[in-house]
Amino acid sequence: MTMHQAPSDPYGPEKDIRQLMRVALGQDAADMAVINGRLLNVYTGEVLDGLSVCTKGPWIAYVGDNVDPKIDDHTQVVDATGRTLIPGLIDGHTHLAWMGSVDAFIKPLMAGGTTTIVTESMEVYPVAGLGGVIDLLDALADQPIKIFATAPFMASISRTTRGIPVEALRQLLSRKDIVGLGESYWQAVLQDPDTAAGALEETRRWGKTLEGHTAGARGDKLAAYLATGISSCHEPIQAEEVLERLRLGIYVMIREGSIRRDLKAISSIKDAGIDTRRLILVTDGLSPRDLIEKGGMEYVVQKAIDCGFDPVAAIRMATLNVAEHFRLDRIIGGIAPGRCADFLIVPDLHTIEAKTVISNGKVAAERGQVIIAPRRHSFRPENLNTIRLPGDMHPEDFQIKASGNNRVRVRTIEMVTDLVTRENVLSLPVNNGQVLADADHDLALIAAIDRTHAPGKISNGLINGFGLKTGAVACSAAWDTSDIIVVGTAHRDMALAVNRIRTLQGGVVVCSGGDIQAELALPVFGLMSEESLESIADKLEAVKNAVNQLGCKFPDPILSLNTLTGAAIPYLRICEEGLVNLKDGNTVGLFVD
């Protein structure tokens, strides 16, 4: 598909209502009849025995017990005796532009029973613009399951990648596959409401949702942020935070994925005696290894049940609740006439193990094996060449130069946890006009290099607590920017890692002693690999082990690295413009007077 072609309609082909009526009346035969099952009606909360579901094309024509007139020799009959039918599972907040290709991720998700996905597109816009987002949307189209996306809000610590022009946003919002505006960090909205207002107001004009990000917001600030019309948040990590947000009228998404696993801590909300119809289960992104070993939304729903949530409520949190939030419940979220034929056959309500997955009226997977293969997308050449550095980086590019031969006070990024940072001012010696790394005191060099808008523009700094004793690690998938991020103890290894990323046209690279220790190429937007999920998982494990060997013991060192440019996690970050304090959004100097 080119930019000039009409976008694919994720809602499926036009509904032939006359044909559906004829099937329901027994005048025409169904394409598929799933018979004799127990059916979870998410609209009423009932579990009904002995019902059958008849489909025509991708739509449900009939649900009931008078199935015989709807079946002829051409009808595919699936006997669900002794088993339960539940709606297809929906992941309402994830990030598909992350490490693996779209088709590689879809396969195990679909096998487990996920039939609809809503993904962010924020990763692509900084490095490839509107054309890149459209290329990603083309990759999501015409798949065996439905994939919607949100338009990028583009909160960023870099002024170069901050915000999206209203005209570009309008072009995205006009598409049926865009269901809202992606997560807008509350600090960015409150710190610069004039810039944020345009995107928020334009989205409201199109009648689409405003996805929120309220980590750390409370009281007056939370109220001020939600007053903009924000409709959801996936950031609460405790039951009290969930309840506060539910009381303010938004949908709360409970994360259980590779970035965070909050479900167990939040599960006590079930004992509060509140209505759970505005609770949603999401992954917020799955790593290749987690997806292979744990699964997708079926794992999340099962864990909710194991944590004590009522099974009907847990299933609603991954079906009807999500559909209602995105105003898609007229087509998905439940098993009823006129809805898309997306549903699972599971052993019972307490066992979310998809024996059969039906998506768009076809058996898409059975007993964990995919029957309808996802479509492989060919990305445009320009989106396979997004590392636009003008030439090789040199070791001296990573030097921190200082005048005099005494000591200087330097503002450093201190790792408080594997994701959270703070400012730490250190008095450091000047050696031959430079401030150097000090591995004995866990002080490493850090640099952010623009790879797209001002290629080669670099900001150098120091980071305390990352753990590297030697070598360097670099990645082109730095959050919310168009930067390559690199941490190291030696200028030569930092240059080698970044130059290898330039050769690969994207990737994560670990170097030590002038040699490459491990790498994963990410040639699509500099964000995604085109290898199999298993290969990506294995190479990421090798990268992690290599970084661990260099001294960093974080559970996911590449995630820790990539978040150092992010605009959402407190609170001292770095981009190609310098250090940025998220408390006020201001850029601050490396040296302190």
N, C-alpha and C positions, 0 to 999 in steps of 0.2 A: 504494500500500500504506500502511495506517495502522499505528500502533504496536500496534494490537490484532490485526492479522492475523498469521498464521504466516509466519515469514521464508521467502523463496524458498530452495530447496535447490540450492546450486551443484554438487552431485554429479549433478544431472540427474534425470530421472524414474526411478522404480523399475525395476530391471533385471528383465526377463522372461527368466529363465534357461532356461525350457523352449523359448521361441521361439529363443533364441540357439543352443541345442543342435540344434534342427531345422534351422537354417540351416547349421550346421557339418556336419551329417550329410547335407546335400543334400536334405532333405525339404521345406524351404521355401526360397524365393528370398531373396537378399540385397536390401536397399534400394540398396546401392552396392557395386560391385566395382572396386577399383583393381588392374589386372592387369599382369603382366610387368615388374614393377619390381625394382630392386636394393633390398634392405631392410637397413638398419642395425639389428641386434639389440643394443640397449644392455645387455641382460642378460648376453650372452656376449662382446660386442665383435666379433662376426662381421659380415661383409657378405655377404649371401646373394643369389644371382642367381635371377631367374625366379620370384619369389614374388608372390602376390596377397593382397590384404586385402579381406575381405567384412564389411560392416557391416549391422546391423539397428537402426534408430533411432539413438540416439547411441552405441551400443556396438559394439565389434569382436566379431564372431562367429567369424571364421576367419582364420588366416594359414597359407598353404601353396601347393602347386602343383596341387591338385585342385579347380580353381575352376569348371569348366563346370557341374556339377550345381547350383551355387548361383545361377545366373544364369537369369533368364527375361526376357520382354519388358518387364517393369516395373522391371528393375534398371538403375540408372544405372551405365554402364561407363566407367571412366576408364583410358585406356591410358598406362602409365608406362614404356613401352619405352625403354631407353637412359637412364633417369633413376633417381634414388635416393629412397627413402622414409626420412624420419627422423621421430622423435616431434615433436609440437608443442612449441615452445619455451616455457619458463616463466621469468618474471621473479620471483625469490623475495624481492626486497626493493625496493620503490619507494614513491613518495609520489604518489598520484593526486589528492589534495586540494591541488593546487598550480597556481595560475594558470588552468588551463583546465577545462572541464567533463569529466565522465567519458566521455561519448560522443565528444567531440572527440578525446580521447587514444586511445580504443579503436580508432578507425578506422585510423590509420596503423600502430598496433602490430599489429593483426590482419592487415593487408595484408602485413606483413613476416614473419609466421609465429609471432607470440606468441599462444598459445592459452590460457595461464593466467597470472594475475597474483596476487601476494600484496602487498597494499598496507598501509601504516601508516594509522592513523586518528587519530594523536596531534594533528594540526593542528586538528581539529574540536572535540575535547572541551573545551578551555579556553574556547571562545567560545559553544558551543551545548550542552554537556553530553551526557548519555546520549541524549536525544531527537535531538540533532544527529547523533551517531554512527549511530544507527539510520536516520536519513534518508539519510545517506551510504551505508550498507549497502543500503538500498532502491535507491539509484541504481546500485549495482554489480550488482544482481540481474537475472536474466532478460536477460542480454546474450548476444551470439553466442559469446563466449568466457567462460571461467570466471574469476571474480574472488573471491578470498578476502581476508580482512583479519586484522590483529592488533589486539587490544584495546590501548588506550593505557595505558602505565605511568605517564605523567605525572610525569617528572622536570622540575622547573621552579625557576628562581631566585625566582619569586614564590610566597609561601606561599598566596596565594589560589587558584592553579591547580596546586598541587603535590599529586600523588597522586589516586587514584580510590577512592571507597568500595567496600568489598568487595561490597556488594549490587549495585551497578551493574556491577562487574566480573563477578560471577557471572551476571548476566543476559546479558552479552555472551558469556561463555565457554560458555554453554549452547547457543549457536547453532552450526549446522554451518558457517556461512561464516566463523566466527572460528577460526583455526587455532593461535593462540598469543597470548602477551603481547608487545607491541611492544618496541622497543629500550629497554633500561633503562641509563642512563648509569652506568658503574661508580663514578664519584665519588659520585653520589647514593646508591647502594646502600651503599657503605662508610661514608659520612658519617652516614647515618641508617638503619641496618639494621632498626630496630624498625618504621619506617614501610614500608620496602620489603618486609619479610618477609610481610606480609599478602597483597600482590598475587602475590608469587612462589609462596607456598605454595598459594594458591587455584588458580593456574594448574596447578600440578603435580597437584592433586587431580582436575582435569578431564583429565589426561593430554595436555596440550597443550604446545607448545614455549615456551621462554623465550629471546627474541631479545636478543642482547647488543650492547654498545657499549663497546669496550675501548681507545679511542684514548688512547695514553700510558701504559697500564697495563703493568706488567712485574713479573717476579719474584714476591715474596710477595703484592703487591696483586692481581696478575692471578690467582694461585691462589686467593686469598680470594674474589674475585668469582666465579670459575668454580665454586667449591665450593657456591654457591647452586643450581646446576643449570642455569646458562646453557648453551644448546646451540649458539649460533652467534655470529659477529661479522663485520661488514662493514667494519671500520675499518682493518685493516692496510694499510700503504702500501708496505712493502718485503718482499722474499722472506723475510728473516730473521724478521720479525714473523709472517708466515703460518706458517712452520715451527714456531715456538714454540707457536702456538695449536693447530696440528694435532696436535702431540705431546701436548697436554693434552686431546685427545679431542673437540674441538668442530668443527663445520663452519665453514669460513672462506669468506666471500663476497667475491669480488673485484669491486670497483666499476669500472664504465666508463660513467659517465653525466655529467650536467651539473654535479653538485656536485664530483665528483672523477673523474679518469681515471687509475686506478692499474694497469691491466692490463699495460702495457709494463714498468713498473718491477718488477712482481711476476713477470713471465713467466720469469725465470731459475729459478724454483722447478721448472720442468720438467726442469732438468738435475741436480736433486738426487737422482734415483733413487727418489723416494718415490711412494707410492700417491696418486693424485689423486681418489679416490672421495669424499673429504670436501671437495673444492673446488667452489664454486658461483659462477657468473657472474651478476651483477646490475647494474642501472642505478643504484639508489638515487635515482631520479628523473630525468626528462628534461624539459628546457625545450621549449617549443613549437618554437623554431627548430632545436634539435638533432634533435628527432623528425622534423621535416619534411626536413631536409637529410641526416641521417645514418641515421635509422631507429631501430628498437628492438633487440630481442634478436638479430635476425639480424646486425646490425652488430657487436654484442659478440662473438658466436660467431665471426664471420668474422675479427675482429681477433685473437682468441685463436689461431686457426689461422695467421694471418699472423705472429704473434709466435713461432711455432714449436711450439705445442702440437699433439700428435697429434690429428687431426680427430675420432676416436672419443672421446677423452678430453674434447675441447672441447665436443662435442655432449652428452656425458653431464653436463657441468658446468652445462648449461642444461636438462636433462630429468630423467633418473633420479636424479641426485644431489639435486636440489632436492626432487623428489617424496618420496624416502626421508627427507630431513630433516624435512619436515612430515607424515610418515606418511600421505602421499597416494598412495604408489606402487601401491596396490591398484586405483587408478582412472586415474592419469595417469603419465607419465614414460617409457612404452615402448609399442611396437606389439605387442600380444599379445591373445589372446582374453580377453574379460571386461573389458578396459580401455576407457576412453572412446575413441571414434574421433576422436582429435586427432593429425593428422600432416601433414607437408609433403612435397611433391614438389619436389626440388631437382636441379640438373644433376648434381652429384657431391658427394662428401664434402668436397672442398676449396672448393666454391662454394656458400655458404649464401645462395642467392637463391631465394625461394619462388615457384615457377611456379604451384603450386596449394596453397591452404591449406584443409585439411579440419578443421572444428571441430564437435564433437558430431554427427558423421556427415553433415555437410552441407558442400558447397563454399562456404566463407565468403569466399574471395578468390581471384582468378586474375590472374596477371601484374601484381601490384601494385594491382589494382582490387578494391575491396570489393564483394561481391555481396549480403551480408546486412548491412543497415544497423544500426548500434548503436541501442539504444533511448534516447530522450531522456527524462530524468526531470524531473518538476516538483517542485521542493523546496517544503517547507512555508513559508508566509508568514513565520513567526517566524525562519526561517533565512535569509531575504532581508532581515532587518532586525536585524542584530546590532551595528550601531554605535549605541550607546545613550547617547551623550554628551548631557547635559541641555540643552546650548545651545552656541552658538558659543564657540570659544576666542578669547581676546584677546591681543594682543601682550605685555601685561604678565604673562600667565600663564607666559611663557617666560623671564622675567627671573631672573637669579641675584643675589639681594640679599645684600649684605655690609655690615657695620657699619664705620665709620671711613672715612678717606680716604687710607689708606696702601696697604700691600700685604697680601695674604693668601696662605697656602699652600693650594693646591687640588689635590685628587686627580682626575686626568684619565684617561680611557681613551685609551691610545696604540695606534694601529694598527701592529702589527709586520709583518703581511702583510695581504692583503685580507680575511682571516677571523680571524686570531689577534690578540689584544690583550694588553696588559699595563698595569700601573699606572704612572703617571708623575706625580710630585708637582711642581707648578710654583708659583713665586712670582709672583703676578699683581697688577696694580694694581686698586684700587677707584676707579671713576669714578661720582660722584654716587650712591653707595650700591649700585653694581652691579659685577659682574664681567662683562666683555663678550667677545665673540668677537674674535679677532685673525687676520684672514685672511693678513696678511703672515707670520705664524709658523705657519700651517696649524692654527689653533686655532678650532674651531667649537663651537656650542652643540648639545646633544643632549637630547631629552626622550622619556620613555615615558609614555603616557597610557592608563589602563585604560578600555576601551570597553564592558565587560560587567558585571563584578562590583561595582565601585565607580566607576561611570562618571564620568570627569572627574578622577579622582585622578591626580596628575602628579608625576613626579620629573624634575628638571632637572640637567644636568651639562655637562661639557665633553669634547670629543674632539679628539685631536691626531693628524694624519696622514690624515684622511679626504679631504683635497684640495680641499674646497669653497672657492672664492674669494668667492662671492656666492650669494645665494638659499637655497633649502631643498628637501629631498626627504623625503617621508613615505610610509609604507606601513602598511596594516592587517594584514599577514600576518607580523607579528613572531613569531619562533620561541618555542615552549614557553610562551607567555603569552596573555593576552587584551588585549594592548597594541597601540596605534598607536605606531610609532617614527618619530621625525623628527630630522633633522640639518640645521642651517642656520647662516647667519651673521647673519641679520636676524630679529628677533622677528616683524615683520609678515609676512614670507614663511612663517615656520613656522606661524603662526596660519592663514594663507590655505590652506596645504597640508592641514592637519588638518581645517579646516572643509569643504574640498572633498571630502575622504574621507567626512565625515559626510553630505554631500549625496548622494554616490554610493552610500552604504551599503557602503563598502569600496572600496579601490583603492590605487594608487600614483600620487603626484602630485608634479610638479616645478614649483617657482615661482621667480620672480626679478623683482625690481623691482616687486612688487605684481601681477604677471601670471602666469597659469598657462602654463607652457611645454610640458608634455606630461602625459598621464595615461592610465591604464588602469583602468576600473571593474572591481571585484571584488565584485559584490553577493551571491554565494552564500557565506554564512558570513564575508563580508569577506575571503575567501581565493581565490575562483574566479570567472572570467569565464564568461559564457554565449555569448560570441562564437565565431566559427570559429577554428580553430587558426592559420590564416594571419593573420587579423586581430589575434589576440593577439600573435603573433610580431612583426608589423609595429609594433604600438603599444609593445611592450616595447623594440624597437630604437629607437623614437623617444624613449622615456624614457631609455634608456641614453645616447643621443647628447646629450640635453638635460643630463643630469647631467655628462657629460664636458665639455660646454661651460661648465658652472659650475666646472670645475676638477678634479673627481674622475676619476682615470684607471684605476680598478679595472676588471678585465675584466667583472665582473658587479656593478655598484654596488648593485643592489637586493638581491642575495644578501648582499653585505657589510652592508647596512643591516639586513636581517631577522635576521641572526645575532647582532646586538649584544644581543639579549635571550635568546639561547640558553644552555642549561645544559650544553652538551657541549664547546664549543671554548674553549680557554684564552684569558685567564683572568679579566679584569675585564669584567663585563657590567652592564647596567642594566635595571631594570624599574620599574614604578610605585612600588615601595617604596624604591628608591634603587640605589646601586651595590652589586654583589655580587662577592665574590672567590671564584672557583670552587675555589681551592686548599683552602679550608676550608668553603665554602658560606655564609660569614657576610656580612651586609650591613654596609657600611662607610660612613662619613660623607663628604660632599663636601669639607668643610674639614678640614684637618689642623692640630692644635694644635702 
